[in-house]
Amino acid sequence: MNEADLLAAVPDRLFIGGRWRAASTGATFGVHDPATGAVVAEVADGSVADGLAALDAADRAFPGWAATPARERAEVLRRAFDLLRSRADDVALLMTIEMGKPLAEARGEVAYGAEFLRWFSEEAPRIQGRYDPNPEGTGRMIVTRHPVGPCLLITPWNFPLAMATRKIAPALAAGCTVVVKPAELTPLTTLFLATLLAEAGVPDGVLNVITTADAGTVAEPLLRDPRLRKLSFTGSTAVGRRLLAQAADGVLRTSMELGGNAPFVVFDDADLNRAVDGAIAAKFRNIGQACTAANRFIVQRSIVEEFTRRVTGRVRTFVTGRGTTQGVTIGPLIDDRAVAKVDHLVRDAVGRGATVCTGGAPVEGPGAFYAATVLGDVPPDSALLRAEIFGPVLAVVPFDDEDEAVRVANNTEYGLVSYVYTENLARGQRMIERLRTGMMGLNVGVVSNAAAPFGGWRLSGLGREGGAEGIHEYLQTKYTLTPDPHEGVHR
C-alpha cells in the first residue's frame, strides 16, 4: 500500500471485546511523523471507563480461553505469524511513518516480532508439569501449571511491533487474556496488529487494545482491580518503579523490562574489524533508541585511537533523513524532547573535555533529527556515562587492563546487556562471570532473539521475555498431594 491507503486502513478506535469502538468521551489524540512533525492520524483517547471495559472483556473471556486446548491456541498464533509475514511491507512502512526508523530496520523488526508469534505457538503445547512419589513414599506429588489470568501489557514506542508480540504471544499461548496499552507516540502498529490477530481467530475479549494520551490515569484503576493478575511493562526505570508500587497492593505478577546502560568492551586482542562492525550495530540500530544499545564504549588504550578512527569513518558515511527515503541509515529521534536530551548529554561531555570526532549537534528541521555522533576521550564524570543516551551517540572511554575494564563496565545501577570483544577464550569466559548483566554479546553486537530469555539485573528489570522462560511469566504453579495409589493393595 502507499502511505495514504495504509493509514486509512488502520483502525482509529479502541478494540474491546472484539469490537472497534470510540472512546467513551469521544476524545482523540494525534499521532505524529517524527521526520516531519505532521499529524498522520487521530486515534481514540481512552478513559478510565474504557480501560475498565477492556478488563471486563478480558475477565469474561478468560475462562473459555484458558480451557481452550493448547494446540488450538498454538494454531491461532501460527496463523497470526503467517498473516503478519504476508503484510510485512505494510507493517514496516507503518512503523517508519509513526516511529521514524529506516524502512530496512523496520522490515527487520517485522521479522523479529513475527518470530515471537511462531516461537510461542510452538511453546503452547509444551507447558509441562510433573508427577513424582514423595520422598517418604506415602503419596504422589502432582505439579501443574495454569494461566495467571487477565494481564495488562504496556508497550514502548521504540519497537512498536516486537514489544507487542513479545508480550501478547506468550500470554495467549499460556491461556491468558490481555489488555494492551501501546505507547501514545506509536499506537498505529498495535492497532493494525490487532486486526491481524482477530483475523487469525483470537476470540472476542481475549485481546483488547486501549490507546490513551493519559496512560497513568487509565492504568492505575486496572492495577488496583482484583481481577487483573499480571502486569508486563517495557519502558523507563522511573515509570517501572511507580507501576511496581501500584501493583504491590494486589500482589500482581510483574515483568519489568526497564532501562539500560550497556558497556561495549574492546580488548587489544580483539578482531578490530569485527569489533567495529559490532559497535555500529550495537549503537546505531534503531537510531540508538534501544534499551540494548551500547552506551559506553570501553576500549583498551593501546587500540583506542585506531578504533575511534575506524568507527568515525563509518559514521561519517551515514545518511540522515526520513526513513522512507532510499539509502537513509539514520532516521529521526522520536520527538523534540529526545533531541534536546541527547544534545544536553553531548554538550555536557564536551564541556568536560570530550572530543567531537563527528556530528555533535541537532540537524535543522523539520523533524526531530540529531546527527550521528562519535565522541572520544569522554571523561568519567560525564552525564552520558550514567544516563541512558537513547540516541545516535557513540562515546569512547579508554582503559588500561582487564580489572579496570570490569570496574568501569559494572559502574552503573543498570544491568541489562553487555558486549565484549576479545579473541582470548579464557578472558571471554571470565567476562561472562564478571560482568553484572542479564545478557551478554561475546564478539557479537546484537543479542535479541525470540528463542532467548531477554531481561536484565538490578534496575534493568524483573523477569524474562522470549525463550522457554518467557511463557512461565504467564503461568502459576499448583502442587497437589494424593495418597499412595498402592496403599492397601497387595503387591
C-alpha positions, 0 to 999 in steps of 0.5 A: 500500500502507499502511505495514504491507503495504509493509514486509512486502513488502520483502525482509529478506535479502541478494540474491546471485546472484539469490537472497534469502538470510540472512546467513551468521551469521544476524545482523540489524540494525534499521532505524529511523523517524527521526520516531519512533525505532521499529524498522520492520524487521530486515534481514540483517547481512552478513559478510565471507563474504557480501560475498565471495559477492556478488563471486563472483556478480558475477565469474561473471556478468560475462562473459555480461553484458558480451557481452550486446548493448547494446540488450538491456541498454538494454531491461532498464533501460527496463523497470526505469524503467517498473516503478519509475514504476508503484510510485512511491507505494510507493517514496516512502512507503518512503523517508519511513518509513526516511529521514524526508523529506516524502512530496512530496520523496520522490515527487520523488526517485522521479522523479529516480532513475527518470530515471537508469534511462531516461537510461542505457538510452538511453546503452547503445547509444551507447558509441562508439569510433573508427577513424582512419589514423595520422598517418604513414599506415602503419596504422589506429588502432582505439579501443574501449571495454569494461566495467571489470568487477565494481564495488562501489557504496556508497550514502548514506542521504540519497537512498536511491533516486537514489544507487542508480540513479545508480550501478547504471544506468550500470554495467549499461548499460556491461556491468558487474556490481555489488555494492551496499552501501546505507547501514545507516540506509536499506537498505529502498529498495535492497532493494525496488529490487532486486526491481524490477530482477530483475523487469525481467530483470537476470540472476542475479549481475549485481546483488547487494545486501549490507546490513551494520551493519559496512560497513568490515569487509565492504568492505575484503576486496572492495577488496583482491580482484583481481577487483573493478575499480571502486569508486563511493562517495557519502558523507563526505570522511573515509570517501572518503579511507580507501576511496581508500587501500584501493583504491590497492593494486589500482589500482581505478577510483574515483568519489568523490562526497564532501562539500560546502560550497556558497556561495549568492551574492546580488548587489544586482542580483539578482531578490530574489524569485527569489533567495529562492525559490532559497535555500529550495530550495537549503537546505531540500530534503531537510531540508538533508541534501544534499551540494548544499545551500547552506551559506553564504549570501553576500549583498551588504550593501546587500540583506542585511537585506531578504533575511534578512527575506524568507527568515525569513518563509518559514521561519517558515511551515514545518511540522515533523513526520513526513513522512507527515503532510499539509502537513509541509515539514520532516521529521526529521534522520536520527538523534540524532547529526545533531541534536546536530551541527547544534545544536553548529554553531548554538550555536557561531555564536551564541556568536560573535555570530550572530543567531537570526532563527528556530528555533535549537534541537532540537524535543522528541521523539520523533524526531530533529527540529531546527527550521528555522533562519535565522541572520544576521550569522554571523561568519567564524570560525564552525564552520558556515562550514567544516563541512558543516551537513547540516541545516535551517540557513540562515546569512547572511554579508554582503559588500561587492563582487564580489572579496570575494564570490569570496574568501569563496565559494572559502574552503573545501577543498570544491568541489562546487556553487555558486549565484549570483544576479545579473541582470548577464550579464557578472558571471554569466559571470565567476562561472562562471570564478571560482568553484572548483566542479564545478557551478554554479546561475546564478539557479537553486537546484537543479542535479541532473539525470540528463542532467548530469555531477554531481561536484565539485573538490578534496575534493568528489570524483573523477569524474562521475555522470549525463550522457554522462560518467557511463557512461565511469566504467564503461568502459576504453579499448583502442587497437589498431594494424593495418597499412595495409589498402592496403599492397601493393595497387595503387591 
